[in-house]
Amino acid sequence: MSFARDAHRLLERLSEASFAALCSGEAASLSLSGEDQTYLRFNTGKVRQATGVRQLRLELDFRAQDRQAKFTTDLSGRADQDLCKLHALLARARTEAAALPPDPFAAPLENHGQSEEWREAEPPDTAAVIEQIAATTAGIDFAGLFAAGPQLRAVRNSMGQSHWFAASGFFLDYSLFTVNSAGEDKAVKGLLSGAGWSEAGLSAAIEADRQWLDRLRFPSRTLPPGEYRAYLAPAAVAPIVDLLSWGAVSYGAWKKGGSALRRWIEGEAPLSDKFSLRENFALGLGPRFNGLGEVAPLQLPIAERGRLQNLLVGARSAREYGVASNGTESGLWSEEQLRSPEILPGDLPERDVLKRLDSGLYIGNLHYLNWSDQQSARLTGMTRYACFLVEQGEIVAPIRDLRFDDSLYRILGTELEALSEEARLFRATDTYEQRALGGSRVPGILLSRFRLTL
Amino acid sequence: MNAPETAPAEFDPVSALSGLTGEADWLGLRLVEETSQHRAVRNGRPERNQVRISRGAMVEAVVDGRLAYAATSDLSRAGLREAASRAARLARASGRHAVAVFSQGLRPAVRGNFSGPCERRFDTLTLGELTANLIAACARLRVSGKIVETSAEITLTEHSSRYATTGGADIAQRFHLVSQNFMATAQDGPEIQRRSLNGPVARCLQGGLETLDFDRIYGECERAGREALELLAAEDCPNDTRDLLLAPDQMLLQIHESVGHPLELDRILGDERNYAGWSFVRPEDFGRLRYGSPLMNIRFDPAVPGEFACYGFDDCGNRADRQYLIQGGLLLRGLGGLESQARLGLPGVANFRAAGWNRAPIDRMANLNLEPGDSTLDEMIASVERGIYMSANRSWSIDDYRRKFQFGCEYARLIEDGRLTRVVRNPNYRGVSVPFWHSLKRVGNRDTFGIFGTPFCGKGEPNQMIRVGHASPHCLFFGVAVFGGGR
């Protein structure tokens, strides 16, 4: 973790020097994010692209006379050079702030305390990982992405606040493909992640996946659109939770007319009393502090037994609408976002899922979700990977993929029959611009009816 | 990290490369510099003013025929040496498990320059003036008390790159890019509707400030505000099968998802299978598959003036030129750069592109356009007995093989007995890619043509968000399943 240690020293020096250069009436915050990652992309068990990425990105949030200007820049990691760059940005920020009208909803910079969290781990040897993946997946069509190395997030401001988070770990997000007896491509999905890579862990996961592949080699059934009883495995529930971050549980989005769950929030439409959702930073998937340095509660209930407890409130919404912030982060794409969501599990043991489903669909994964009518909480997407027709508690055949178009008020409401007793942890695998932190923990859900349309 | 060595202000990749020899059998270096300013006003008040300055390099190294990459923002000699060593180590680690063997033909020894259009530089408008324009646009969007939210956003980007290799390539490119987003949200009791100018951030062009005509934008903002109110009072889109007339600002999405992605050669090769998916198109389909009706002519065109993804060379130094992908409905060529072409033994295009200095290039769409036909808009409408006109994308979803899609639009009007009639809200349609394109029965002429794009095409592992352009005339499709919202 010398990368992170060096970055820590660099941020110290940049913040001391730049905060000392502020004039009366000015305030500033510096946010640092960075990674020293090795990314290995695999196709057919071989390395398609191997890329090392070492990057540090600094955001300057400058305030003066109720104006706000933000600048983001890549750092070289060389303090003298980066300090020159930062001083130039400060000068430009003063000019920009002076040209802008006041921003009444920019939350003032405050001292939200100090924290430091280090989770250091030695990244695995890249050549060994490649050899182990090749050996373990021999004879199987393997595609996927391996990422490993340190990641960091930090924020300091001129009011004395300082938060630091650095962690090192890996993920292997993969698919195994086979061809069934009718010549169709079928696949299963897997995800390994954690602080330390283990060849034994890989072997165990691939061995378990082989059993699913065996079931996928039977001829697929084509099913007509309609309503089906269905069990959505945890990996199929995770993208539905991800979609909730597209405004559904954001206070700001609700006030601006962009929440899919407006009717639930306003008490007009219920969700099931089996459904409980919370932000749970105890999962340990990322820092609790946000870009302003506000520290979110360790756990924040959003829905408890179907009833609204809290919406996600960031500092900007808090100031605009006169409510208290709960330390939420706003995303690039949307209003306040979930960073570490958890759906609380239910009482359906996984071993009993097929028996309880009886006849219907076992859906392993969902793909490419989007709102089809946001105001009605209607979402659409595709089934993907290991999905099966189940009759009388037994898997009968894999299915050809189907499109669904259904409402959250049915999926998390009227049609929600049970949640699995076991929940799965999904560490974030997004790598746009840099590897993401965060993730989710979700159980599977049994639905009395699930609407398939194409 | 704290050594006193600094990067020269005027960084020269060619001389930098000369200091790296010995690390590998072959080296390439791509320097990317980008400054992007995002200015956003909401309800007449500043919402976001953010400038992003990005500068770094991707080093490519070949050892024993294996290619690997290492990215760094430390452009000092030591920083680049470290990156070159890392790329070389990764190439060695890939060893016998690499997908393909590198040859110098995959990085042609091309030298050249390309500059996109820019008649009026970004610094000829002050930040105060630009903000005042955005505030005025918000005021124009608010045509009624029922408009409860207004937003106006502009992103101005200056991008330059330089690519050099020890094999003799040396390419410099420079672009100015402008993206716009203007939106009104209308509310009447529980009903909420949004209307924007051509869909969120679909107005994307290369060029300078000459691409921003605020007087025209103000008028369009007033129209968007009025249309948001129309949608509040409208009935829901019917649930049935009828003819579908798509505006160019929805054709952009239709082309992108159901033609562009399935024709990417790296998808056909399976590189993308673990993320966005595979493709229904197989290598043997080129030259044989009737992708759509004879009216369907799709071209990869990096040279349409002002379109968002024009360039002279892709990121392996391949010179970009126009190519038909589909002509008269017949599939001819895929979207794949030199590496994919070599692996598949098929022709492709110059589209091996990276989203920034910290990502390796992969096969991407650039400008992908549907050629104009010969119908006027009035003729197309007059030819429809029972149909619907939809414009401006608001929802998109398609399966991992790019067959079954479902798309939603912001705004629609019924077409009855050859005339545009009532506005309907929450319009959606669904279909299957090849049958849908076979239902293309009229293509608008050049007067109906629109040029759009998006900065947000996501793909790749590690993920990359890249800019694409799509231009199309209005198009009429026969017998499409359409439906509305609710339930």
Interface residues (C-beta under 8 A of the other chain):
Chain A: D6 A7 R9 L10 Q37 T38 Y39 R41 F42 N43 T44 G45 K46 V47 R48 Q49 A50 T51 G52 V53 R54 Q55 L56 R67 Q68 A69 K70 F71 T72 T73 D74 L75 S76 G77 R78 A79 D80 Q81 L89 R92 E96 A99 L100 P101 P102 D103 P104 F105 T126 A127 I130 E131 A134 A143 G144 L145 A147 D173 Y174 S175 F177 D185 A187 K256 G257 G258 R262 R263 E268 H367 Y368 L369 N370 W371 S372 D373 Q375 S376 R378 T380 G381 M382 R384 D401 R403 D405 S407 D430 T431 Y432 E433 Q434 R435 T453 L454
Chain B: M1 N2 A3 P4 E5 T6 A7 R45 P46 E47 R48 N49 Q50 V51 R52 I53 S54 R55 G56 A68 Y69 A70 A71 T72 S73 D74 L75 S76 G79 A83 R86 A87 R89 L90 A91 R92 A93 S94 G95 H97 A98 V99 T126 L127 G128 T131 I135 V148 E149 T185 Q187 P190 E191 I192 R194 L269 G270 D271 R273 N274 Y275 G277 W278 G356 N358 R359 A360 I362 S395 W396 S397 I398 D399 D400 Y401 K404 Q406 G408 N426 N428 R430 V432 G458 E461 P462 N463 Q464 M465 G484 G485 G486 R487
